[in-house]
Amino acid sequence: MGGMNTAYTYLAVAIVTEVIATSSLKASVGFTRPVPSLITLLGYAASFYCLAQALHTIPTGVAYAIWSGVGIVLISLVGWLAFGQKLDMPALLGMGLIAAGVVVINLFSKASAH
């Protein structure tokens, strides 16, 4: 596949396409709107493909922690900005802890270097 940089590029694309797919899922209104429904299906397919490519190099637990953690924070921001969903202080604190966990994994875990 490629090196660690390529794996993290795949992981970043997996995260972005998953956030696009989830945002489109909300906009699809239960798969009743064709364009957002198609974007949802294509986005999830692209996300899982890229995640699978990243898993050639990045350990599964590390990749999934980053994918889900960053995805949670990004989709919450999209929900707030695009859909007017409110985030209270406990939600913001929790997302801050998730983001801190992703930083700790990337900076200090030897598992992410394999």
All heavy atoms as an XYZ file, in Angstrom:
826
protein
N       0.839     -1.180      0.000
C       0.000      0.000      0.000
C       0.879      1.236      0.000
O       0.959      1.963     -0.913
C      -0.932     -0.011      1.206
C      -1.780      1.230      1.299
S      -2.901      1.172      2.682
C      -2.142      2.385      3.699
N       1.561      1.539      0.962
C       2.381      2.736      1.074
C       2.816      2.863      2.504
O       2.623      1.973      3.312
N       3.371      3.990      2.824
C       3.869      4.202      4.161
C       2.812      4.704      5.126
O       1.609      4.721      4.844
N       3.317      5.106      6.276
C       2.449      5.588      7.344
C       1.699      6.849      6.908
O       0.520      7.017      7.224
C       3.281      5.849      8.601
C       2.453      6.149      9.827
S       1.382      4.809     10.386
C       2.567      3.737     11.180
N       2.374      7.741      6.153
C       1.696      8.958      5.693
C       0.514      8.628      4.793
O      -0.538      9.254      4.884
C       2.672      9.885      4.964
C       3.636     10.557      5.918
O       3.366     10.689      7.109
N       4.772     10.975      5.393
N       0.699      7.647      3.909
C      -0.394      7.219      3.031
C      -1.540      6.656      3.853
O      -2.708      6.948      3.583
C       0.107      6.168      2.025
O       1.173      6.730      1.252
C      -1.005      5.710      1.101
N      -1.227      5.873      4.873
C      -2.265      5.293      5.723
C      -3.063      6.380      6.430
O      -4.296      6.309      6.508
C      -1.638      4.341      6.745
N      -2.380      7.395      6.930
C      -3.086      8.480      7.614
C      -3.866      9.357      6.632
O      -4.901      9.927      6.994
C      -2.142      9.299      8.494
C      -1.927      8.619      9.830
C      -0.819      7.836     10.068
C      -2.890      8.727     10.833
C      -0.651      7.181     11.290
C      -2.732      8.083     12.048
C      -1.610      7.312     12.265
O      -1.455      6.668     13.464
N      -3.407      9.441      5.391
C      -4.187     10.132      4.362
C      -5.475      9.371      4.094
O      -6.556      9.968      4.024
C      -3.369     10.297      3.066
O      -2.203     11.073      3.357
C      -4.192     10.961      1.971
N      -5.367      8.045      3.943
C      -6.572      7.225      3.780
C      -7.511      7.395      4.975
O      -8.721      7.499      4.807
C      -6.212      5.748      3.625
C      -5.960      5.308      2.209
C      -4.711      4.838      1.824
C      -6.977      5.338      1.259
C      -4.480      4.415      0.521
C      -6.756      4.922     -0.040
C      -5.503      4.456     -0.410
O      -5.285      4.038     -1.690
N      -6.952      7.415      6.176
C      -7.779      7.564      7.373
C      -8.479      8.929      7.379
O      -9.669      9.013      7.703
C      -6.933      7.384      8.633
C      -7.690      7.408      9.966
C      -8.789      6.356     10.005
C      -6.706      7.209     11.118
N      -7.787      9.969      6.992
C      -8.397     11.307      6.937
C      -9.534     11.340      5.915
O     -10.611     11.896      6.191
C      -7.337     12.360      6.600
N      -9.317     10.731      4.760
C     -10.379     10.686      3.744
C     -11.555      9.857      4.258
O     -12.720     10.214      4.040
C      -9.837     10.148      2.407
C     -10.969      9.923      1.401
C      -8.791     11.098      1.827
N     -11.269      8.770      4.967
C     -12.336      7.948      5.547
C     -13.182      8.769      6.522
O     -14.415      8.656      6.527
C     -11.742      6.722      6.254
N     -12.532      9.573      7.315
C     -13.253     10.409      8.289
C     -14.117     11.447      7.575
O     -15.300     11.603      7.884
C     -12.256     11.085      9.260
C     -11.596     10.038     10.154
C     -12.956     12.160     10.096
C     -10.360     10.538     10.883
N     -13.548     12.144      6.619
C     -14.283     13.191      5.912
C     -15.469     12.605      5.147
O     -16.582     13.153      5.196
C     -13.348     13.985      4.974
C     -14.132     14.909      4.048
C     -12.338     14.784      5.794
N     -15.263     11.486      4.459
C     -16.373     10.898      3.697
C     -17.450     10.337      4.623
O     -18.638     10.369      4.282
C     -15.885      9.823      2.704
O     -15.095      8.847      3.387
C     -15.069     10.452      1.584
N     -17.068      9.861      5.797
C     -18.060      9.389      6.765
C     -18.885     10.552      7.289
O     -20.109     10.443      7.445
C     -17.371      8.648      7.917
C     -18.328      7.943      8.860
C     -18.818      8.821      9.996
O     -18.099      9.779     10.363
O     -19.931      8.547     10.509
N     -18.267     11.686      7.543
C     -18.982     12.871      8.013
C     -19.932     13.379      6.921
O     -21.086     13.736      7.201
C     -17.999     13.973      8.477
C     -18.704     15.293      8.703
C     -17.279     13.522      9.746
N     -19.494     13.382      5.678
C     -20.359     13.775      4.562
C     -21.546     12.813      4.458
O     -22.694     13.236      4.308
C     -19.570     13.828      3.239
C     -18.575     14.995      3.271
C     -20.513     13.930      2.033
C     -17.548     14.969      2.149
N     -21.271     11.521      4.565
C     -22.335     10.517      4.472
C     -23.347     10.665      5.607
O     -24.562     10.591      5.376
C     -21.735      9.112      4.477
N     -22.866     10.879      6.814
C     -23.772     11.028      7.956
C     -24.593     12.304      7.842
O     -25.786     12.306      8.150
C     -22.979     10.984      9.274
O     -22.289      9.735      9.344
C     -23.889     11.111     10.480
N     -23.985     13.373      7.385
C     -24.715     14.620      7.169
C     -25.796     14.427      6.104
O     -26.921     14.910      6.249
C     -23.761     15.730      6.729
O     -22.779     15.942      7.706
N     -25.457     13.709      5.056
C     -26.415     13.434      3.993
C     -27.518     12.497      4.469
O     -28.656     12.596      4.014
C     -25.705     12.831      2.778
O     -24.794     13.775      2.251
N     -27.183     11.598      5.393
C     -28.194     10.704      5.961
C     -29.280     11.517      6.654
O     -30.466     11.259      6.493
C     -27.538      9.721      6.927
C     -28.434      8.678      7.574
C     -29.080      7.783      6.526
C     -27.618      7.844      8.553
N     -28.872     12.533      7.407
C     -29.831     13.423      8.051
C     -30.678     14.131      6.991
O     -31.899     14.197      7.101
C     -29.083     14.441      8.921
C     -29.900     15.601      9.424
C     -30.762     15.240     10.576
C     -31.387     16.504     11.172
N     -32.639     16.195     11.827
N     -30.022     14.615      5.939
C     -30.719     15.349      4.878
C     -31.575     14.442      3.996
O     -32.467     14.928      3.300
C     -29.709     16.107      4.018
N     -31.338     13.134      4.023
C     -32.108     12.216      3.181
C     -33.530     12.001      3.696
O     -34.367     11.458      2.974
C     -31.403     10.856      3.075
O     -31.623     10.074      4.240
N     -33.779     12.422      4.939
C     -35.096     12.293      5.576
C     -35.592     10.847      5.440
O     -36.606     10.568      4.811
C     -36.123     13.316      5.015
C     -37.401     13.303      5.840
C     -35.544     14.707      4.944
N     -34.812      9.940      6.031
C     -35.206      8.526      6.030
C     -35.127      7.887      4.657
O     -35.944      7.034      4.317
N     -34.181      8.284      3.845
C     -33.984      7.795      2.476
C     -35.175      8.104      1.573
O     -35.462      7.373      0.629
C     -33.658      6.292      2.453
C     -32.263      5.975      2.917
C     -32.052      5.370      4.148
C     -31.167      6.282      2.138
C     -30.769      5.083      4.584
C     -29.879      5.996      2.563
C     -29.681      5.393      3.789
N     -35.862      9.218      1.823
C     -36.975      9.626      0.961
C     -36.555     10.661     -0.076
O     -37.311     10.943     -0.994
C     -38.145     10.209      1.792
O     -37.680     11.360      2.503
C     -38.703      9.175      2.767
N     -35.360     11.203      0.065
C     -34.834     12.175     -0.899
C     -33.673     11.528     -1.650
O     -32.679     11.128     -1.041
C     -34.394     13.449     -0.180
C     -35.593     14.135      0.532
C     -35.225     15.408      1.257
N     -34.673     16.371      0.320
C     -33.700     17.224      0.640
N     -33.180     17.246      1.859
N     -33.256     18.082     -0.252
N     -33.787     11.396     -2.983
C     -32.812     10.597     -3.755
C     -31.369     11.094     -3.713
O     -30.455     10.302     -3.534
C     -33.350     10.640     -5.187
C     -34.747     11.129     -5.100
C     -34.893     11.871     -3.808
N     -31.145     12.386     -3.882
C     -29.761     12.880     -3.962
C     -29.019     12.697     -2.628
O     -27.925     12.109     -2.613
C     -29.712     14.335     -4.471
C     -28.291     14.896     -4.368
C     -30.210     14.412     -5.914
N     -29.574     13.154     -1.503
C     -28.868     12.899     -0.243
C     -28.738     11.396      0.061
O     -27.736     10.981      0.643
C     -29.728     13.589      0.813
C     -30.550     14.582      0.072
C     -30.745     14.022     -1.298
N     -29.707     10.605     -0.357
C     -29.633      9.149     -0.140
C     -28.460      8.562     -0.908
O     -27.703      7.727     -0.378
C     -30.939      8.476     -0.576
O     -32.018      8.922      0.212
N     -28.276      8.973     -2.165
C     -27.162      8.492     -2.977
C     -25.826      8.945     -2.394
O     -24.867      8.158     -2.332
C     -27.321      8.973     -4.422
C     -26.256      8.508     -5.400
C     -26.243      6.974     -5.499
C     -26.488      9.123     -6.773
N     -25.763     10.205     -1.964
C     -24.526     10.713     -1.344
C     -24.207      9.897     -0.088
O     -23.046      9.569      0.163
C     -24.647     12.219     -1.029
C     -24.721     13.012     -2.333
C     -23.475     12.701     -0.170
C     -25.081     14.478     -2.154
N     -25.227      9.547      0.686
C     -25.030      8.739      1.891
C     -24.404      7.396      1.536
O     -23.395      6.994      2.133
C     -26.369      8.516      2.613
O     -26.882      9.780      3.036
C     -26.204      7.602      3.821
N     -24.997      6.705      0.579
C     -24.490      5.375      0.204
C     -23.069      5.436     -0.354
O     -22.207      4.641      0.034
C     -25.439      4.728     -0.804
C     -26.837      4.423     -0.272
C     -27.750      3.947     -1.400
C     -26.780      3.394      0.847
N     -22.826      6.380     -1.244
C     -21.484      6.520     -1.821
C     -20.464      6.961     -0.771
O     -19.319      6.488     -0.769
C     -21.508      7.508     -2.989
C     -22.304      7.069     -4.226
C     -22.354      8.199     -5.254
C     -21.723      5.805     -4.826
N     -20.877      7.850      0.107
C     -19.973      8.333      1.156
C     -19.555      7.233      2.111
O     -18.380      7.112      2.456
N     -20.521      6.421      2.544
C     -20.173      5.314      3.438
C     -19.295      4.285      2.733
O     -18.347      3.753      3.325
C     -21.412      4.654      4.028
C     -22.039      5.432      5.161
C     -23.406      5.677      5.184
C     -21.285      5.928      6.216
C     -23.995      6.387      6.224
C     -21.859      6.642      7.252
C     -23.217      6.866      7.252
O     -23.793      7.568      8.274
N     -19.598      3.994      1.458
C     -18.764      3.049      0.706
C     -17.333      3.562      0.605
O     -16.369      2.822      0.848
C     -19.359      2.804     -0.679
N     -17.177      4.841      0.273
C     -15.838      5.425      0.176
C     -15.141      5.427      1.531
O     -13.944      5.122      1.632
C     -15.930      6.849     -0.374
N     -15.887      5.736      2.583
C     -15.312      5.778      3.917
C     -14.773      4.410      4.339
O     -13.644      4.295      4.810
C     -16.352      6.267      4.924
O     -15.792      6.302      6.220
N     -15.584      3.381      4.158
C     -15.142      2.045      4.564
C     -14.006      1.532      3.690
O     -13.107      0.837      4.173
C     -16.310      1.066      4.612
C     -17.133      1.232      5.860
C     -18.383      1.813      5.811
C     -16.635      0.841      7.090
C     -19.136      1.983      6.970
C     -17.370      1.006      8.251
C     -18.622      1.581      8.192
N     -14.013      1.875      2.405
C     -12.898      1.494      1.542
C     -11.601      2.130      2.055
O     -10.573      1.450      2.208
C     -13.155      1.911      0.090
C     -11.945      1.668     -0.781
C     -11.677      0.401     -1.275
C     -11.054      2.702     -1.066
C     -10.537      0.169     -2.039
C      -9.922      2.481     -1.831
C      -9.665      1.207     -2.315
O      -8.535      0.977     -3.058
N     -11.650      3.437      2.312
C     -10.445      4.131      2.779
C     -10.013      3.653      4.157
O      -8.812      3.498      4.409
C     -10.677      5.640      2.779
S     -10.794      6.338      1.115
N     -10.969      3.378      5.032
C     -10.622      2.830      6.350
C      -9.930      1.479      6.197
O      -8.919      1.210      6.855
C     -11.873      2.710      7.222
C     -11.656      2.160      8.632
C     -10.701      3.030      9.444
C     -13.005      2.025      9.355
N     -10.437      0.647      5.302
C      -9.811     -0.662      5.062
C      -8.381     -0.509      4.564
O      -7.490     -1.277      4.948
C     -10.650     -1.474      4.068
N      -8.140      0.485      3.713
C      -6.783      0.718      3.215
C      -5.866      1.187      4.346
O      -4.710      0.761      4.437
C      -6.797      1.736      2.067
C      -7.606      1.311      0.866
C      -7.300     -0.087      0.394
O      -6.150     -0.423      0.113
N      -8.319     -0.926      0.331
N      -6.375      2.047      5.211
C      -5.577      2.529      6.339
C      -5.202      1.399      7.281
O      -4.114      1.397      7.870
C      -6.346      3.610      7.098
N      -6.091      0.402      7.400
C      -5.842     -0.709      8.330
C      -4.720     -1.638      7.879
O      -4.278     -2.480      8.658
C      -7.133     -1.519      8.545
C      -8.239     -0.785      9.286
C      -9.479     -1.661      9.403
C      -7.772     -0.314     10.652
N      -4.221     -1.467      6.654
C      -3.042     -2.229      6.230
C      -1.822     -1.831      7.061
O      -0.907     -2.633      7.246
C      -2.725     -1.984      4.747
C      -3.646     -2.665      3.804
N      -3.640     -4.028      3.594
C      -4.614     -2.170      3.002
C      -4.550     -4.347      2.708
N      -5.175     -3.225      2.332
N      -1.812     -0.592      7.537
C      -0.645     -0.052      8.234
C      -0.937      0.336      9.681
O      -0.132      0.068     10.569
C      -0.112      1.190      7.472
O       0.149      0.813      6.118
C       1.149      1.727      8.106
N      -2.072      0.966      9.916
C      -2.412      1.460     11.254
C      -3.140      0.354     12.020
O      -4.060     -0.259     11.482
C      -3.313      2.711     11.165
C      -2.642      3.803     10.323
C      -3.647      3.237     12.556
C      -3.563      4.959      9.959
N      -2.753      0.077     13.264
C      -3.460     -0.940     14.048
C      -4.958     -0.618     14.145
O      -5.349      0.555     14.247
C      -2.798     -0.866     15.426
C      -1.452     -0.284     15.177
C      -1.635      0.668     14.019
N      -5.782     -1.643     14.098
C      -7.232     -1.481     14.067
C      -7.757     -0.610     15.196
O      -8.555      0.303     14.966
C      -7.924     -2.858     14.100
O      -7.419     -3.644     13.016
C      -9.429     -2.725     13.975
N      -7.345     -0.868     16.425
C      -7.838     -0.103     17.565
C      -7.486      1.368     17.481
O      -8.301      2.235     17.786
N      -6.286      1.650     17.035
C      -5.829      3.036     16.901
C      -6.601      3.729     15.781
O      -7.106      4.840     15.958
C      -4.306      3.095     16.650
C      -3.858      4.498     16.287
C      -3.544      2.565     17.853
N      -6.699      3.067     14.633
C      -7.419      3.660     13.503
C      -8.876      3.911     13.860
O      -9.426      4.976     13.564
C      -7.324      2.756     12.276
N      -9.501      2.954     14.509
C     -10.916      3.105     14.846
C     -11.119      4.200     15.892
O     -12.086      4.958     15.809
C     -11.520      1.790     15.323
C     -13.023      1.853     15.365
C     -13.761      1.771     14.192
C     -13.698      2.055     16.554
C     -15.137      1.866     14.216
C     -15.072      2.155     16.590
C     -15.796      2.059     15.411
O     -17.155      2.164     15.441
N     -10.216      4.300     16.851
C     -10.324      5.355     17.862
C     -10.234      6.728     17.204
O     -11.010      7.635     17.528
C      -9.229      5.193     18.914
N      -9.329      6.883     16.272
C      -9.178      8.162     15.574
C     -10.384      8.412     14.673
O     -10.958      9.502     14.685
C      -7.857      8.199     14.778
C      -6.668      8.132     15.741
C      -7.785      9.438     13.887
C      -5.339      7.869     15.073
N     -10.784      7.407     13.906
C     -11.899      7.535     12.966
C     -13.188      7.917     13.693
O     -13.873      8.859     13.314
C     -12.072      6.210     12.215
C     -13.125      6.176     11.162
C     -13.135      6.861      9.973
C     -14.317      5.395     11.178
N     -14.260      6.541      9.264
C     -15.004      5.641      9.967
C     -14.865      4.491     12.083
C     -16.206      5.024      9.663
C     -16.054      3.874     11.767
C     -16.717      4.143     10.574
N     -13.473      7.197     14.752
C     -14.724      7.475     15.462
C     -14.629      8.764     16.282
O     -15.571      9.559     16.296
C     -15.120      6.295     16.349
O     -14.122      6.024     17.306
N     -13.508      9.005     16.933
C     -13.359     10.201     17.767
C     -13.419     11.481     16.967
O     -14.182     12.404     17.289
N     -12.634     11.551     15.913
C     -12.640     12.749     15.080
C     -13.995     12.885     14.383
O     -14.542     13.989     14.269
C     -11.480     12.734     14.062
C     -11.580     13.897     13.082
C     -10.135     12.765     14.789
N     -14.558     11.756     13.962
C     -15.873     11.778     13.324
C     -16.956     12.323     14.238
O     -17.805     13.117     13.811
N     -16.938     11.924     15.500
C     -17.927     12.420     16.473
C     -17.831     13.939     16.603
O     -18.845     14.642     16.574
C     -17.721     11.759     17.857
C     -18.169     10.306     17.832
C     -18.463     12.534     18.951
C     -17.728      9.509     19.050
N     -16.634     14.437     16.738
C     -16.451     15.873     16.905
C     -16.875     16.617     15.632
O     -17.620     17.609     15.695
C     -14.992     16.207     17.284
C     -14.747     17.700     17.267
C     -14.667     15.619     18.664
N     -16.459     16.119     14.467
C     -16.804     16.803     13.221
C     -18.300     16.764     12.935
O     -18.883     17.772     12.533
C     -16.024     16.205     12.038
C     -14.531     16.502     12.009
C     -13.884     15.818     10.813
C     -14.269     17.993     11.985
N     -18.948     15.614     13.137
C     -20.376     15.534     12.841
C     -21.178     16.374     13.830
O     -22.221     16.933     13.485
C     -20.883     14.078     12.763
C     -22.221     14.019     11.999
C     -21.040     13.458     14.126
C     -22.169     14.484     10.588
N     -20.678     16.520     15.038
C     -21.340     17.409     15.999
C     -21.246     18.863     15.547
O     -22.203     19.628     15.674
C     -20.728     17.242     17.385
O     -20.971     15.937     17.852
N     -20.086     19.234     15.007
C     -19.926     20.588     14.470
C     -20.831     20.812     13.269
O     -21.458     21.871     13.140
C     -18.465     20.842     14.091
C     -17.492     20.980     15.261
C     -16.055     21.050     14.747
C     -17.831     22.198     16.097
N     -20.930     19.824     12.387
C     -21.823     19.936     11.234
C     -23.266     20.056     11.700
O     -24.031     20.877     11.182
C     -21.651     18.728     10.281
C     -22.762     18.681      9.234
C     -20.281     18.773      9.610
N     -23.645     19.247     12.688
C     -25.001     19.321     13.229
C     -25.305     20.706     13.773
O     -26.405     21.243     13.575
N     -24.344     21.300     14.429
C     -24.516     22.636     15.004
C     -24.590     23.696     13.901
O     -25.497     24.529     13.882
C     -23.359     22.916     15.961
C     -23.334     24.298     16.541
C     -24.320     24.921     17.252
C     -22.260     25.234     16.457
N     -23.920     26.181     17.628
C     -22.653     26.399     17.154
C     -21.001     25.191     15.875
C     -21.834     27.517     17.265
C     -20.183     26.301     15.993
C     -20.599     27.449     16.685
N     -23.636     23.642     12.942
C     -23.556     24.670     11.907
C     -24.627     24.516     10.828
O     -25.231     25.504     10.405
C     -22.166     24.652     11.261
C     -21.002     25.032     12.165
C     -19.673     24.760     11.470
C     -21.108     26.487     12.584
N     -24.864     23.291     10.376
C     -25.764     23.081      9.239
C     -27.213     22.833      9.644
O     -28.126     23.176      8.907
C     -25.259     21.906      8.390
N     -27.409     22.208     10.808
C     -28.762     21.810     11.191
C     -29.272     22.536     12.433
O     -30.368     22.272     12.901
C     -28.830     20.294     11.410
C     -28.452     19.493     10.183
C     -27.309     18.718     10.164
C     -29.242     19.531      9.035
C     -26.955     17.990      9.039
C     -28.901     18.806      7.908
C     -27.753     18.035      7.903
N     -28.469     23.452     12.972
C     -28.896     24.240     14.119
C     -29.066     23.449     15.403
O     -29.779     23.878     16.305
N     -28.398     22.309     15.502
C     -28.495     21.492     16.715
C     -27.627     22.108     17.809
O     -26.512     22.544     17.558
C     -28.081     20.047     16.410
C     -28.986     19.396     15.395
C     -28.475     18.051     14.911
O     -27.337     17.660     15.151
N     -29.323     17.340     14.194
N     -28.161     22.143     19.004
C     -27.469     22.772     20.132
C     -26.586     21.756     20.856
O     -26.931     20.585     20.975
C     -28.480     23.350     21.119
C     -29.441     24.352     20.504
C     -28.714     25.586     20.002
C     -29.695     26.579     19.419
N     -29.190     27.301     18.300
N     -25.461     22.253     21.340
C     -24.548     21.446     22.145
C     -24.432     22.109     23.511
O     -24.042     23.271     23.603
C     -23.175     21.360     21.475
C     -23.139     20.702     20.094
C     -21.771     20.879     19.462
C     -23.507     19.239     20.201
N     -24.759     21.359     24.574
C     -24.640     21.923     25.914
C     -23.222     21.693     26.445
O     -22.387     21.056     25.795
C     -25.708     21.351     26.855
C     -25.628     19.846     27.015
O     -24.643     19.215     26.570
O     -26.575     19.289     27.605
N     -22.957     22.228     27.628
C     -21.608     22.149     28.195
C     -21.136     20.705     28.395
O     -19.992     20.397     28.052
C     -21.534     22.944     29.508
C     -20.113     23.093     30.028
S     -18.909     23.731     28.820
C     -19.486     25.380     28.588
N     -21.966     19.777     28.921
C     -21.487     18.391     29.036
C     -21.123     17.781     27.680
O     -20.140     17.044     27.580
C     -22.662     17.660     29.684
C     -23.388     18.712     30.457
C     -23.258     19.955     29.611
N     -21.891     18.101     26.625
C     -21.571     17.587     25.289
C     -20.229     18.147     24.815
O     -19.395     17.409     24.279
C     -22.675     17.933     24.303
N     -20.025     19.435     25.008
C     -18.761     20.055     24.605
C     -17.588     19.503     25.403
O     -16.509     19.245     24.845
C     -18.848     21.575     24.756
C     -19.832     22.270     23.810
C     -19.992     23.730     24.206
C     -19.371     22.134     22.369
N     -17.787     19.309     26.696
C     -16.731     18.738     27.538
C     -16.392     17.323     27.084
O     -15.218     16.959     26.951
C     -17.172     18.742     29.010
C     -16.189     18.135     30.003
C     -14.870     18.902     30.007
C     -16.800     18.130     31.399
N     -17.417     16.526     26.829
C     -17.194     15.156     26.365
C     -16.439     15.111     25.050
O     -15.516     14.313     24.875
N     -16.811     15.981     24.128
C     -16.098     16.027     22.840
C     -14.665     16.502     23.021
O     -13.759     16.043     22.326
C     -16.852     16.900     21.854
C     -18.053     16.176     21.295
S     -18.858     17.094     20.020
C     -19.858     18.179     21.021
N     -14.445     17.407     23.966
C     -13.082     17.827     24.272
C     -12.245     16.670     24.793
O     -11.076     16.524     24.427
N     -12.849     15.836     25.626
C     -12.143     14.661     26.136
C     -11.850     13.657     25.021
O     -10.781     13.041     24.990
C     -12.946     14.004     27.258
C     -13.037     14.813     28.551
C     -14.053     14.182     29.509
C     -11.669     14.942     29.205
N     -12.806     13.485     24.106
C     -12.579     12.600     22.958
C     -11.414     13.119     22.127
O     -10.508     12.356     21.762
C     -13.856     12.476     22.103
C     -14.922     11.688     22.865
C     -13.554     11.822     20.752
C     -16.306     11.752     22.246
N     -11.420     14.419     21.830
C     -10.337     15.017     21.053
C      -9.003     14.860     21.781
O      -7.982     14.543     21.164
C     -10.632     16.488     20.776
N      -9.007     15.037     23.095
C      -7.777     14.857     23.877
C      -7.296     13.416     23.791
O      -6.084     13.164     23.684
C      -8.010     15.258     25.331
N      -8.216     12.474     23.801
C      -7.848     11.059     23.673
C      -7.187     10.769     22.343
O      -6.196     10.026     22.274
N      -7.701     11.339     21.278
C      -7.099     11.148     19.958
C      -5.691     11.737     19.932
O      -4.759     11.120     19.409
C      -7.992     11.776     18.855
C      -7.268     11.814     17.516
C      -9.308     11.009     18.735
N      -5.510     12.896     20.536
C      -4.181     13.519     20.597
C      -3.223     12.640     21.391
O      -2.083     12.404     20.968
C      -4.263     14.947     21.198
C      -2.877     15.494     21.507
C      -5.018     15.871     20.255
N      -3.659     12.119     22.536
C      -2.804     11.256     23.362
C      -2.382     10.013     22.583
O      -1.210      9.629     22.596
C      -3.519     10.870     24.685
C      -2.790      9.745     25.401
C      -3.636     12.093     25.582
N      -3.328      9.393     21.878
C      -2.988      8.204     21.079
C      -1.917      8.550     20.059
O      -0.924      7.833     19.915
C      -4.244      7.641     20.375
C      -5.166      6.980     21.390
C      -3.859      6.645     19.279
C      -6.543      6.631     20.852
N      -2.110      9.650     19.353
C      -1.173      9.999     18.284
C       0.182     10.461     18.786
O       1.200     10.203     18.145
C      -1.793     11.064     17.373
C      -2.766     10.440     16.416
O      -2.371      9.675     15.556
N      -4.031     10.737     16.586
N       0.221     11.130     19.928
C       1.499     11.650     20.415
C       2.270     10.668     21.283
O       3.505     10.667     21.285
C       1.270     12.953     21.207
C       0.815     14.154     20.402
C       0.615     15.363     21.326
C       1.804     14.483     19.292
N       1.564      9.827     22.046
C       2.245      9.049     23.057
C       2.160      7.544     22.900
O       2.943      6.820     23.513
C       1.715      9.440     24.455
C       1.911     10.896     24.750
C       0.841     11.757     24.808
C       3.183     11.424     24.947
C       0.997     13.112     25.062
C       3.356     12.777     25.226
C       2.273     13.628     25.279
N       1.233      7.035     22.121
C       1.072      5.588     22.021
C       2.078      4.996     21.049
O       2.183      5.433     19.910
C      -0.345      5.237     21.564
O      -0.442      3.846     21.356
N       2.786      3.986     21.501
C       3.689      3.260     20.620
C       2.914      2.371     19.655
O       3.415      1.996     18.611
C       4.663      2.430     21.447
C       5.664      3.265     22.220
C       6.631      2.360     22.952
C       7.653      3.002     23.811
N       7.765      4.328     24.094
N       1.654      2.057     19.994
C       0.838      1.225     19.124
C       0.579      1.903     17.787
O       0.464      1.236     16.760
C      -0.501      0.890     19.786
N       0.490      3.228     17.765
C       0.208      3.913     16.516
C       1.408      3.943     15.585
O       1.285      4.270     14.416
C      -0.285      5.342     16.783
O       0.740      6.106     17.378
N       2.571      3.557     16.064
C       3.787      3.586     15.238
C       4.006      2.292     14.480
O       4.920      2.196     13.682
C       5.004      3.859     16.132
N       3.186      1.290     14.684
C       3.398      0.007     14.003
C       2.839     -0.003     12.621
O       1.818      0.382     12.302
C       2.795     -1.139     14.821
C       3.524     -1.343     16.118
N       2.927     -1.132     17.336
C       4.786     -1.682     16.370
C       3.784     -1.362     18.300
N       4.928     -1.694     17.735
